[in-house]
Amino acid sequence: MDSGGPDTPSGPPTFAPPVKRSVTIAGHQTAISLEPIFWIALRHAAAQQNVPINALIARIDVARLAADPAPNLASAIRCWLFAQNQQSE
């Protein structure tokens, strides 16, 4: 069955189900479910900032907790990545 959209040149299909991964934030483990394209973008952003992915997620977490109301962490990561992409254009 078709994935509903074009495949990215060197990665997963554009429309792939979320993948759950465990990360440690401020000494606590949590699970985050993101689509593969967002995990790839997050790893790329962490590499660009020369920080581990957990450190970048922790920064995003601090920023999201300052919002009222605070979104869930997966939504905050997606929004942060989108905002970063918009700033780079």
C-alpha positions as a Markdown table, in Angstrom:
| # | Residue | x | y | z |
|---|---|---|---|---|
| 1 | Met | 0.0 | 0.0 | 0.0 |
| 2 | Asp | 1.2 | 3.5 | -0.8 |
| 3 | Ser | 2.4 | 5.6 | 2.1 |
| 4 | Gly | 0.2 | 8.5 | 1.0 |
| 5 | Gly | 3.1 | 10.7 | -0.1 |
| 6 | Pro | 6.6 | 10.7 | -1.6 |
| 7 | Asp | 9.4 | 9.1 | 0.3 |
| 8 | Thr | 12.1 | 11.4 | 1.5 |
| 9 | Pro | 15.3 | 11.1 | -0.5 |
| 10 | Ser | 17.3 | 9.2 | 2.1 |
| 11 | Gly | 14.9 | 8.3 | 4.8 |
| 12 | Pro | 11.6 | 7.0 | 5.9 |
| 13 | Pro | 8.3 | 7.6 | 4.2 |
| 14 | Thr | 6.8 | 11.0 | 4.7 |
| 15 | Phe | 3.8 | 9.5 | 6.3 |
| 16 | Ala | 5.1 | 6.9 | 8.8 |
| 17 | Pro | 3.6 | 6.0 | 12.2 |
| 18 | Pro | 5.2 | 7.4 | 15.3 |
| 19 | Val | 8.2 | 5.7 | 16.9 |
| 20 | Lys | 8.4 | 5.7 | 20.7 |
| 21 | Arg | 11.8 | 6.3 | 22.3 |
| 22 | Ser | 13.0 | 6.7 | 25.9 |
| 23 | Val | 14.9 | 9.8 | 26.8 |
| 24 | Thr | 16.3 | 11.1 | 30.1 |
| 25 | Ile | 15.3 | 14.7 | 31.0 |
| 26 | Ala | 16.5 | 16.2 | 34.3 |
| 27 | Gly | 17.4 | 12.7 | 35.6 |
| 28 | His | 14.0 | 11.3 | 34.8 |
| 29 | Gln | 13.2 | 8.8 | 32.0 |
| 30 | Thr | 10.2 | 9.5 | 29.8 |
| 31 | Ala | 9.0 | 8.1 | 26.5 |
| 32 | Ile | 8.3 | 10.3 | 23.5 |
| 33 | Ser | 6.4 | 9.3 | 20.4 |
| 34 | Leu | 7.4 | 11.1 | 17.2 |
| 35 | Glu | 7.2 | 10.3 | 13.5 |
| 36 | Pro | 10.5 | 9.2 | 12.0 |
| 37 | Ile | 11.0 | 12.5 | 10.1 |
| 38 | Phe | 10.8 | 14.4 | 13.4 |
| 39 | Trp | 13.4 | 12.1 | 15.1 |
| 40 | Ile | 15.7 | 12.7 | 12.1 |
| 41 | Ala | 15.1 | 16.5 | 12.3 |
| 42 | Leu | 15.7 | 16.5 | 16.0 |
| 43 | Arg | 19.0 | 14.6 | 15.7 |
| 44 | His | 20.0 | 17.0 | 13.0 |
| 45 | Ala | 19.2 | 20.0 | 15.2 |
| 46 | Ala | 21.1 | 18.6 | 18.1 |
| 47 | Ala | 24.1 | 18.0 | 15.9 |
| 48 | Gln | 23.9 | 21.5 | 14.5 |
| 49 | Gln | 23.9 | 22.9 | 18.1 |
| 50 | Asn | 26.6 | 20.4 | 19.1 |
| 51 | Val | 24.6 | 19.0 | 22.0 |
| 52 | Pro | 23.3 | 15.5 | 22.8 |
| 53 | Ile | 19.7 | 14.9 | 21.7 |
| 54 | Asn | 18.6 | 14.5 | 25.4 |
| 55 | Ala | 20.1 | 18.0 | 26.1 |
| 56 | Leu | 18.2 | 19.5 | 23.2 |
| 57 | Ile | 14.9 | 17.9 | 24.3 |
| 58 | Ala | 15.6 | 19.2 | 27.9 |
| 59 | Arg | 15.9 | 22.7 | 26.5 |
| 60 | Ile | 12.6 | 22.3 | 24.6 |
| 61 | Asp | 11.0 | 20.9 | 27.7 |
| 62 | Val | 12.0 | 24.0 | 29.8 |
| 63 | Ala | 10.6 | 26.3 | 27.1 |
| 64 | Arg | 7.3 | 24.4 | 26.8 |
| 65 | Leu | 6.8 | 24.5 | 30.6 |
| 66 | Ala | 6.9 | 28.3 | 30.4 |
| 67 | Ala | 3.9 | 28.3 | 28.0 |
| 68 | Asp | 0.4 | 28.7 | 29.4 |
| 69 | Pro | -1.0 | 26.2 | 28.9 |
| 70 | Ala | 2.0 | 23.9 | 28.4 |
| 71 | Pro | 1.6 | 21.6 | 25.5 |
| 72 | Asn | 2.6 | 17.9 | 25.7 |
| 73 | Leu | 6.3 | 17.3 | 25.0 |
| 74 | Ala | 5.9 | 15.6 | 21.6 |
| 75 | Ser | 3.8 | 18.5 | 20.4 |
| 76 | Ala | 6.3 | 21.0 | 21.8 |
| 77 | Ile | 9.2 | 19.2 | 19.9 |
| 78 | Arg | 7.2 | 19.3 | 16.7 |
| 79 | Cys | 6.4 | 23.0 | 17.1 |
| 80 | Trp | 10.0 | 23.8 | 18.0 |
| 81 | Leu | 11.3 | 22.0 | 15.0 |
| 82 | Phe | 8.8 | 23.7 | 12.7 |
| 83 | Ala | 9.8 | 27.1 | 14.2 |
| 84 | Gln | 13.5 | 26.4 | 13.6 |
| 85 | Asn | 12.8 | 25.4 | 10.0 |
| 86 | Gln | 10.8 | 28.6 | 9.5 |
| 87 | Gln | 13.7 | 30.7 | 10.9 |
| 88 | Ser | 16.2 | 29.1 | 8.6 |
| 89 | Glu | 14.3 | 29.9 | 5.5 |
